């Protein structure tokens, strides 16, 4: 259960190792017979069906172990990315995201995603470098004077988007978007709390850093507004 990468990698190797044989030997036979079937894609589809059976059996066993469940989700997302980008798998075919979209599994995924995002926010705001810009010494890069915590937070949101963008239904994607909105609001509350501590020094370093953080986040969210 703690090594899903073993069978996921094995399947990717099988697909890669057989592609030349399927293209060179099997595909011409299919074409000669007047079939529109793509041998390589059908081979991939059959192997992915085995993966789906394996996931369906494994997930109930690790649903309430955060570490194992998160590791499984991470490995499945890496597998999916390579399957589509390297092996040309079709989005209309069955995929692991259908398993991750099933109710009990999906709600667990949302829960652990939120848990780890909040932990990340705790650590980024308690860091000594939270209010310092990574690029403070490079003038032409650092026009917005973005503090490290704001940049890390927006990267966190971007990573979450990257993880859920291949979900098969819009309703599931919207649930993840709801989580992101919660995180933005949580971050806003945290900034407000820090700001209240700094009101006596409104021209102080940290107060200005908070304003820069808010400006940066608002600007990036506006840039993302066109991203359906």
N, C-alpha and C positions, 0 to 999 in steps of 0.2 A: 504493500500500500504506500510505502514512503518513497517508491522509485517509479512513478508513472513515466518518467523520461525514458526508462528502459524500453518499454513497448512502443512508445511514441516515436522514439528515434529509430527503432527497428523497422517500423512501417515506412518511415521516410527513406531509409536505406533501401528497402525492397523496391519502393517506387522508383528511386533513382537508378538502382542497379538494373532494373528490367526495362527501362524506358527505351533504350536503343534496340533491344530485341523486339519489343512490341511495335516500335515504329518501323523497323526495317523488315521484319519477318511476318508479323501478324496483320498489320494494317493493310499491306498490299492484297492479302487474301480477302479481307473484308471488302475492300474496294472492288476487287474483281467480282465478288459476289453481289455487288450493287448495294452493299449495306452502308448506312450513314454513321454507323457506330465508330467511336474513337477508342481504339484498343487501350491506349495509355490511360485515358480518363476513366474507362470502365474498370480497369485494373485498380486504379486509385480509389474509385468509389467503393469497390468490394472490400478493400482493406480498411477504408474508413468505417464501413458498417461493422467490421470486427471491433474497431476502437470504440464505437458507440455501445456495443454490447458489453465490452469490458468496463467502460465508464459507468454504465447503468448498474452493473454489479458492484463496482467499487465505491461509488459515491455514498450510498447509505451507510457504509462501514466507517467513513471518515468525516461525516457531515458535521460532527460536533467536536472535532479536533482541529482547532484553528490553524495550527502549524501545517498539518498534513493537507487540510483542505486548501489553504492558500497556495501551498506548493503545487498541488494538482492544478489549480486554476492557472497559475503562472506557466506551468509546463504546457497545458492545453493551448493557451494563447500563443506561445512560441511555436507550437506545432502547427496551429492554424495559419499563422503568418507565413511560415515556410511553405506550407502546402499550397497556398494561393500564389505567393510571389515567385517561388522557384519552380513549382510543378504545374502551374496553370490550372489548378482545380477550379471548378465552376461554382459560383455562388448559389446556383439553383439546385446543386446536389446536397444530400444530407451532410451535416457538419456537426462538430462537437458543440458548437454554440447552441444547437437545438437542445442538447442535454443540459447545458448550463442554464438554459432558459426555463426549464421545468420548475414549477412553483417552489417546491421545498428547497431545491438546490439554488435557485435564483435568489430567494429571500435570504438564504445563508450567505451567499456571495455579497449581497448588498450590506448585510450586517458586518461581516469581517472587513469589507472595503472601508466602511465608515469607521470602524474601530481603529484600523491601522492608519487611516488618514488623520484622525484626531490625535493619535500618538505622535505622528510626524509633526503635526502643528504644535503640540506641546514642546517637542524637542527643538523645533526651529525658533520658537519665541523665547525659549530659555537659554539659547546659545549666546555666548559672549559676543558673537559677530552679528546678532540678529538685526541691529539697527545700522550696521556699517555696509556701505556699498562694496561689492566685490571689485568694482572698477574705479574706485575713488581716485586712483592715481593716473587714470587714462581719460583725459578731459573729453576727447572727441567721442568716446564710447558712452560716457556717463552724463549725458545732458539732463536726465531725469533724476539723478542722484537716488537710484532705487536701492532701498535697504535690502539686505540679504534675505530677510524673512519674507518680504513681499515677492521677490523673484522665485524663491523656493516654493511659496504657496501656489503661484500661478503655474509653475512646472508640475506641481502635484495635480492640479486640475487637468492639465494637458495630458498627463500620464493616465489619469482615470478615463478621459475621453478616448484615448488610444486603446484602452483595454475593452471598452464596451461598444466601440463604433461598428463592430461586425456582428452584433446581435441581430437575429433575423427579423425581429418585429420592432416597429416604432414605439409601441407601448412599453416594452422593456427598456429601450433607450431613454424614454422619458422618465422612467423611474430612476435611472442613473443620473439624469439631468436634475431631478428633484434632490438627489443626494448632494450634487455639486452646489445647488442653490443653498442647501442647508449649511454646507461648509463655508460658503462665502459669507453667510449671515453670522456664523459662529466666529469667523475671522474678524468681521466687522465689530462684533461685541468685544472680542479680545483687544482690538486696537483702541476701542473706546475706553476700556478699563485702564489701559496703559496711559492713554492721553489724559485721563482725569488725574492721574498721579503727577502729570507734568504741567498742569495748568499754571502753576506759579512761575514756571520758566518757559513761557510760550515762544520765546526766541531761542530756547535751548536746543541742543543737538538732537535729543530724542524726539521732542515735539515736532521739529521740522522733518525728521525722518518719517514720522507717522503720516504727516501731510503728503510727503513724497510717495509713500507707500500707497495711500488712498488714490492719489492722482494716477499712479502707474497702473493699479488694478482697474480703475475705471477706464483708462485708455485701452488696455488690453481687452477687456470685456467688450468694449465698443468695436474693436477690430474683429472680434470673434462673432459679432452679430450677424455676419453674412454666412456663417458656417451652419448649414441646416442641421 
